[in-house]
């Protein structure tokens, strides 16, 4: 939603966990699975487990609940002996999974985060009930329906804000520069969680399209974007799959379908208890011949790897960025009793060239696996070729055709972001400055930068003058980003950041390479389909 590097400081761990929970799901599914091991062994093991649990209930130093011991302990512990992506969902997690898949929920519509035992508003969503009511970035939520939010987790506050459509919720906030708390009575509405952000022109003919995850609406949202801008006007496409943790398999297949030739393989999967299933393009690109550059990074996983892998194997797109996460395990979702669910790994994904997407997890800890220590190594035994004969490797995610070294954030940048210094400064700044003076071409002046410097020092953020000056361009960009969120909305801020994103700008320079790939692939298809001359 916002600048990629800013997101990575705060949300990268969440993205990794998301890809372990929601990447490449097929389901829901109610099919039974066969037991592993003899019936006697299972009975004996269950008897031992019951005895252990009885002892916990009667003798542990503190009261033990089934929710903590079984939902949070025993079942996840059992699944973690299998693979990094089989997961158990307690009732709340299962509900959140379904919300993510459906792409909407009912509430007030704003992004919130924890800050000093309180919950702070990062940004209300454009046109949401929260935005229309007057909630602003930097507002600190004090009460929800007379319930204090002090020491509540952010997810608990989010649950209080949600509720049936049309019902009212009272939200009390404190705001920088306002002495008394402000009270808002907000009518809950349906909040659309778009998986595809609004496409826009980077320059005439060059379209930017960002898919953040794959839910039930993704392929429809892609089509709506192309209809809105007029696909006939597209001369080149930058398809952004960075930080995309995956989602629903069928939606990833549908997105890849519209860019490929009818009948081309998109992905296949097979497992111990499931026969091989191949997904092919059923509709095809219907005449759309523009070049595509796909942006990926180390947090692009599962369904986003299926799309990028299929377009790469068929030479339909130039893949640009970093090697992807390497999440090629299929999870089938099994709804269980008491509104719980199980996402169980049942198969592995293979690209059209038959290379394995999944990264090795047998010889490393799950922590190192999630945080990608020692990764980036393809399986040199898994050597395949694209349609035009280019060499590609499996067993380690999707390796880009062209790498882009993303500048690493430094200690000062991390401190500023994790302490929400830009958010808090902007809220403080507009408590004494006129918001109406800000236009779309606004940029922070030297005076504003110095105000920010003094504000950061008062927040007890340790830095030297040299460190501040070394990060001056980045600091100016972050101030501008936060001001755009505060004055306009998070969507305008996103567009501003994307338009100046060095990786996006470099990707546009690679469109001729994507065009050359496309032309080569077209020639090879003609050669293969041309009738052979008689001997």
C-alpha positions in Angstrom: 0.0 0.0 0.0 2.8 2.3 0.7 6.6 2.6 0.0 8.1 -0.8 -0.2 11.2 -0.2 1.9 9.0 1.4 4.7 6.8 -1.7 4.6 9.7 -4.1 4.8 10.9 -2.6 8.1 7.6 -3.2 9.8 5.8 -5.9 7.9 8.4 -8.2 6.5 8.0 -10.8 9.3 4.2 -10.6 8.8 4.6 -11.2 5.1 6.7 -14.3 5.8 4.2 -15.6 8.2 1.4 -14.8 5.8 3.0 -16.9 3.1 3.3 -19.8 5.5 -0.5 -19.5 6.3 -2.2 -18.4 3.1 0.0 -19.1 0.1 -1.3 -21.4 -2.6 -4.5 -22.5 -0.8 -6.8 -24.9 -2.5 -10.1 -25.5 -0.7 -12.1 -25.4 1.4 -12.1 -29.2 1.3 -13.9 -31.8 3.4 -12.2 -34.9 2.0 -10.9 -37.4 4.5 -7.3 -38.5 4.7 -6.0 -41.9 5.4 -4.3 -42.6 8.7 -0.6 -43.0 8.9 0.5 -45.8 11.1 -1.4 -48.7 12.7 -4.6 -48.2 14.7 -3.0 -49.6 17.8 -0.1 -47.1 17.6 -2.6 -44.3 17.2 -4.7 -45.4 20.2 -1.6 -45.7 22.4 -0.3 -42.3 21.4 -3.7 -40.7 22.1 -3.8 -42.4 25.5 -0.4 -40.9 26.4 -1.5 -37.5 25.2 -4.6 -37.7 27.3 -2.6 -38.5 30.4 -0.2 -35.7 29.8 -3.0 -33.2 29.3 -4.8 -34.5 32.5 -1.5 -33.9 34.4 -1.3 -30.4 33.0 -4.9 -29.6 34.1 -4.4 -30.9 37.6 -0.8 -30.1 38.5 0.6 -27.2 36.4 1.5 -24.1 38.4 -1.1 -22.0 36.6 -4.5 -22.8 35.2 -4.3 -24.4 31.7 -7.0 -23.8 29.1 -7.6 -26.1 26.1 -7.3 -23.2 23.8 -3.7 -22.5 24.9 -2.6 -26.1 25.4 -4.1 -27.6 22.3 -4.9 -24.9 19.8 -1.7 -23.0 20.5 0.5 -25.8 21.6 -0.1 -29.5 20.7 -1.6 -29.2 17.3 0.8 -26.5 15.9 3.7 -28.5 17.4 2.6 -31.6 15.6 2.3 -29.8 12.3 5.7 -28.2 12.7 7.3 -31.7 12.6 6.0 -32.0 9.0 6.8 -28.9 7.0 6.8 -25.1 7.4 3.4 -24.4 5.8 0.9 -26.9 7.3 -1.1 -24.8 9.7 -3.9 -25.0 12.2 -6.4 -22.1 12.4 -8.2 -21.4 15.7 -11.6 -19.8 15.3 -10.3 -16.2 15.0 -7.5 -17.1 12.6 -9.9 -19.1 10.5 -12.3 -16.2 10.3 -9.4 -13.9 9.3 -8.4 -16.4 6.6 -11.9 -16.4 5.2 -12.0 -12.5 5.3 -8.7 -12.4 3.3 -10.0 -14.9 0.8 -13.4 -13.1 0.3 -11.8 -9.7 0.1 -14.1 -7.8 2.4 -15.2 -7.4 6.0 -17.6 -5.1 7.9 -16.1 -2.3 10.0 -14.8 1.3 9.9 -11.9 0.9 7.4 -8.6 2.0 8.7 -5.0 0.7 9.2 -3.9 0.7 12.8 -0.7 -0.2 14.6 0.6 -0.6 18.2 2.4 2.3 19.8 3.3 2.6 23.5 0.5 0.4 24.9 -2.1 2.2 22.7 -3.4 1.7 19.2 -2.6 4.5 16.7 -4.2 5.1 13.3 -1.8 4.7 10.4 -4.3 5.8 7.8 -8.1 5.5 7.2 -8.8 3.8 3.8 -10.1 6.2 1.1 -13.9 6.7 1.2 -14.2 4.5 4.3 -16.6 5.3 7.2 -13.5 6.2 9.3 -12.3 8.6 6.6 -15.7 10.2 6.1 -16.1 10.6 9.9 -12.9 12.6 10.1 -10.4 10.1 11.6 -6.8 11.2 10.8 -3.4 9.5 10.6 -1.7 9.8 14.0 -5.0 9.7 16.0 -4.6 7.6 19.1 -7.6 5.4 19.9 -8.5 5.7 23.5 -11.9 4.0 23.7 -14.2 1.9 21.5 -17.8 1.9 22.8 -16.6 3.0 26.3 -14.0 0.2 26.4 -10.5 1.4 27.1 -7.9 0.3 24.6 -5.0 0.7 27.0 -2.9 -2.4 27.0 -5.1 -4.1 24.4 -3.4 -5.8 21.5 -4.0 -4.1 18.1 -5.9 -7.2 16.9 -8.2 -6.9 19.9 -8.9 -3.2 19.1 -9.5 -4.2 15.4 -12.1 -6.8 16.6 -13.9 -4.1 18.6 -14.1 -1.9 15.5 -15.6 -4.6 13.4 -19.3 -5.5 13.5 -22.4 -5.9 11.4 -23.0 -3.6 8.5 -25.1 -0.6 9.4 -24.4 -0.7 13.2 -22.7 2.1 15.0 -19.5 2.2 16.9 -18.3 5.1 19.1 -14.5 5.8 18.8 -12.7 8.2 21.1 -9.3 9.5 20.0 -6.6 11.9 21.2 -5.2 14.1 18.5 -2.0 16.1 18.5 -2.7 19.8 19.2 -6.2 19.2 20.5 -6.6 19.4 24.3 -9.7 17.3 24.8 -10.4 13.8 23.3 -12.5 13.7 20.1 -15.5 11.4 19.9 -16.7 9.9 16.6 -19.9 8.0 16.1 -19.2 5.9 13.0 -21.6 3.7 11.1 -19.9 0.4 10.1 -19.9 -0.4 6.4 -18.6 -3.1 4.0 -14.8 -2.6 3.7 -13.4 -3.9 0.5 -9.9 -5.3 0.8 -8.6 -4.9 -2.7 -6.0 -7.4 -3.7 -5.2 -5.3 -6.8 -4.4 -1.6 -6.3 -5.7 0.9 -8.9 -3.5 0.7 -12.0 -2.1 4.0 -13.3 0.1 5.2 -16.1 3.8 5.7 -15.3 4.1 7.5 -18.6 2.0 7.4 -21.8 1.5 3.8 -22.8 3.3 2.3 -19.8 0.9 0.9 -17.2 1.7 0.0 -13.6 -0.4 -2.8 -12.0 0.2 -4.0 -8.4 -1.3 -7.3 -7.2 -0.8 -7.5 -3.4 -2.2 -11.0 -2.8 -4.6 -13.4 -4.5 -8.1 -13.6 -3.1 -11.5 -14.5 -4.6 -11.7 -11.2 -6.4 -8.2 -10.8 -7.9 -8.8 -11.9 -11.5 -12.0 -9.8 -11.6 -10.1 -6.8 -10.2 -7.4 -7.2 -12.8 -10.0 -7.2 -15.6 -11.7 -4.2 -14.1 -8.5 -2.3 -14.1 -7.7 -3.1 -17.7 -11.2 -2.0 -18.8 -10.9 1.2 -16.8 -7.7 2.3 -18.4 -8.4 0.7 -21.8 -6.1 -2.2 -22.5 -5.8 -1.2 -26.2 -3.8 1.8 -24.9 -1.2 -0.4 -23.1 2.2 -0.4 -24.8 4.0 -2.0 -21.9 3.1 -3.3 -18.5 5.0 -3.3 -15.1 3.3 -6.1 -13.1 4.3 -5.7 -9.5 4.3 -8.9 -7.4 6.7 -7.7 -4.7 5.8 -8.6 -1.2 2.9 -10.7 -2.5 2.6 -13.8 -0.2 0.2 -15.7 -2.5 -3.3 -16.8 -1.8 -5.8 -18.8 -3.9 -4.3 -21.0 -6.6 -7.3 -20.6 -9.0 -6.9 -16.8 -8.9 -3.2 -17.0 -9.7 -4.0 -19.4 -12.6 -6.6 -17.0 -13.9 -4.2 -14.0 -13.8 -1.5 -16.0 -15.7 -4.2 -17.2 -18.1 -5.0 -13.7 -19.5 -1.3 -13.1 -20.5 -0.6 -16.5 -22.1 -1.6 -18.3 -25.3 -4.7 -20.5 -25.0 -3.6 -24.1 -24.1 -0.3 -23.2 -22.6 0.5 -24.9 -19.2 0.5 -22.5 -16.2 1.3 -24.8 -13.3 1.0 -28.4 -12.2 0.9 -30.1 -8.8 1.2 -33.6 -7.5 1.6 -35.4 -4.2 1.6 -38.7 -2.4 -2.2 -38.9 -2.2 -3.1 -36.8 -5.2 -2.6 -37.5 -8.9 -0.9 -34.9 -11.1 -3.1 -32.0 -12.1 -2.2 -29.6 -14.8 -3.7 -26.1 -15.2 -3.7 -24.6 -18.7 -4.7 -21.3 -20.2 -8.4 -21.6 -21.1 -8.9 -18.2 -22.6 -5.5 -16.7 -23.5 -4.4 -13.2 -24.1 -6.9 -12.5 -26.9 -4.6 -10.3 -29.0 -2.8 -8.4 -26.2 0.8 -8.4 -27.4 2.4 -5.7 -25.2 5.7 -6.5 -23.3 5.6 -7.3 -19.6 8.2 -6.8 -16.8 7.3 -8.6 -13.6 8.7 -7.2 -10.4 9.5 -9.8 -7.6 11.4 -9.9 -4.4 12.3 -12.3 -1.6 8.8 -12.0 -0.2 7.0 -12.9 -3.4 5.6 -16.4 -2.7 3.4 -19.2 -3.8 0.7 -17.9 -6.2 2.9 -15.0 -7.2 5.6 -17.5 -8.0 3.2 -19.5 -10.1 2.4 -16.4 -12.1 6.0 -15.2 -12.5 7.2 -18.7 -13.2 4.6 -19.4 -15.9 5.3 -16.1 -17.7 9.0 -16.7 -17.5 8.9 -20.3 -18.8 6.8 -19.2 -21.8 9.1 -16.2 -22.4 6.0 -13.9 -22.0 7.6 -11.6 -19.5 11.0 -10.4 -18.2 11.2 -11.2 -14.5 13.1 -8.4 -12.6 14.2 -8.1 -9.0 15.3 -10.7 -6.4 14.9 -14.4 -6.2 11.5 -15.2 -4.8 10.7 -16.9 -1.5 10.4 -20.5 -2.8 7.0 -21.6 -1.5 5.8 -24.3 -3.7 3.7 -26.5 -1.4 0.0 -26.9 -1.9 -2.2 -26.5 1.2 -5.7 -28.0 1.1 -8.0 -26.4 3.7 -10.1 -28.7 5.8 -12.8 -27.0 7.9 -13.0 -28.7 11.3 -15.4 -28.5 14.3 -15.8 -25.4 16.4 -15.0 -23.0 13.5 -11.4 -24.2 13.3 -9.6 -25.2 10.2 -6.5 -27.1 9.0 -4.3 -26.1 6.0 -2.5 -29.4 5.2 0.3 -29.7 2.7 -0.9 -32.2 0.1 1.3 -31.6 -3.0 4.1 -29.6 -4.6 3.9 -27.0 -7.4 5.9 -27.3 -10.7 6.2 -24.6 -13.3 5.4 -25.3 -17.0 9.0 -26.4 -17.6 8.6 -28.8 -14.7 11.0 -27.1 -12.3 10.1 -27.3 -8.6 9.2 -24.0 -7.0 9.7 -25.1 -3.3 12.9 -24.3 -1.5 14.6 -26.9 0.6 13.5 -26.9 4.2 14.8 -30.3 5.4 18.3 -29.2 6.4 17.5 -25.9 8.1 15.5 -24.6 11.0 12.1 -23.1 10.4 13.4 -19.8 11.7 16.2 -19.7 9.1 13.7 -20.9 6.5 11.2 -18.1 7.1 13.9 -15.4 7.3 15.8 -16.8 4.3 19.2 -17.5 5.8 21.4 -19.3 3.4 18.9 -19.1 0.5 19.2 -18.2 -3.1 20.7 -21.5 -4.1 18.9 -23.3 -6.9 19.1 -27.0 -7.3 21.7 -27.4 -10.0 20.3 -30.9 -10.7 16.9 -29.3 -11.5 17.8 -27.8 -14.9 15.1 -26.8 -17.3 14.5 -24.6 -20.3 12.1 -21.9 -21.2 10.1 -22.1 -24.5 13.0 -20.3 -26.3 15.7 -22.5 -24.8 16.9 -20.2 -21.9 18.2 -22.1 -18.9 16.2 -21.9 -15.7 16.7 -23.8 -12.4 14.2 -25.2 -9.9 14.2 -25.9 -6.2 14.8 -22.3 -5.0 11.9 -20.1 -6.0 11.9 -18.1 -9.2 15.3 -16.6 -10.2 14.8 -13.3 -12.0 16.0 -12.7 -15.6 17.6 -9.5 -14.3 18.5 -8.8 -10.7 18.1 -5.5 -8.9 20.0 -5.1 -5.8 17.6 -3.4 -3.3 19.5 -0.9 -1.1 19.4 -2.2 2.5 17.9 0.0 5.1 20.3 1.1 7.9 20.0 1.4 11.6 18.7 5.0 11.6 16.0 4.3 9.0 14.9 1.3 11.1 14.7 3.4 14.2 12.7 6.1 12.6 10.2 3.7 11.0 9.7 1.4 14.0 9.1 4.3 16.3 6.6 5.9 13.9 8.6 9.1 13.9 7.3 10.3 10.5 3.7 9.6 11.5 4.0 11.4 14.8 5.9 14.3 13.3 3.3 14.8 10.6 0.4 14.7 13.1 2.4 17.2 15.3 3.2 19.5 12.3 -0.4 19.9 11.2 -1.5 20.7 14.7 0.1 24.1 14.1 0.3 24.4 10.3 -2.5 25.0 7.7 -3.4 21.7 5.9 -4.9 23.7 3.0 -1.5 24.9 1.9 -0.4 21.4 0.8 -0.7 20.6 -2.9 0.2 17.5 -4.9 3.6 19.1 -5.9 4.5 19.8 -2.2 8.0 18.8 -1.1 9.6 19.4 2.4 11.6 22.6 2.6 14.8 22.9 4.5 12.8 24.4 7.4 10.5 21.4 7.5 13.5 19.0 7.5 15.0 20.9 10.4 11.6 20.8 12.3 11.7 17.1 11.7 15.2 16.8 13.0 14.4 18.6 16.2 11.2 16.5 16.7 13.2 13.3 16.3 15.7 14.4 18.9 12.9 15.2 21.3 11.6 11.6 20.7 15.0 10.4 22.1 15.9 8.7 18.8 19.8 8.5 18.9 21.5 9.7 15.8 24.5 11.9 14.8 24.4 14.8 12.4 26.5 12.8 10.0 23.9 9.9 10.1 21.1 12.4 9.5 22.8 14.0 6.5 23.6 10.6 5.0 19.9 9.7 5.0 18.7 13.2 4.0 17.1 12.2 0.6 15.4 9.2 2.2 14.1 11.4 5.1 12.7 13.9 2.7 10.9 11.2 0.8 9.4 9.7 3.9 8.2 13.1 5.1 6.5 13.7 1.8 5.0 10.2 1.8 3.5 10.7 5.3 2.2 14.2 4.4 0.4 12.8 1.4 -1.2 10.2 3.5 -2.3 12.8 6.1 -3.6 15.4 3.7 -4.8 13.3 0.8 -5.0 9.6 1.3 -2.9 6.4 1.3 -3.7 5.8 -2.4 -2.2 9.2 -3.5 0.8 8.5 -1.3 1.3 5.1 -3.0 1.2 6.6 -6.5 3.7 9.3 -5.5 6.1 6.7 -4.1 5.8 4.2 -7.0 6.4 7.0 -9.5 9.8 7.7 -7.9 10.6 4.1 -7.0 14.1 3.3 -8.4 13.2 -0.3 -9.0 10.1 0.6 -11.0 12.0 3.2 -13.0 14.8 0.7 -13.8 12.1 -1.9 -14.7 10.8 0.4 -17.4 14.2 0.4 -19.0 13.9 -3.4 -19.3 10.7 -3.3 -21.4 12.7 -3.7 -24.7 14.1 -7.0 -23.3 10.6 -8.2 -22.5 9.6 -7.2 -26.1 12.5 -9.2 -27.5 11.4 -12.3 -25.5 7.8 -11.9 -26.7 8.9 -11.7 -30.4 11.2 -14.7 -30.0 8.4 -16.7 -28.4 5.9 -15.8 -31.2 8.4 -16.9 -33.9 8.9 -20.3 -32.2 5.2 -20.8 -31.9 4.8 -20.2 -35.6 7.6 -22.6 -36.4 6.1 -25.3 -34.2 2.7 -25.0 -35.7 3.8 -24.6 -39.3 3.0 -27.7 -41.5 6.0 -29.8 -42.3 7.1 -30.1 -46.0 7.0 -33.6 -47.5 10.2 -35.6 -47.7 
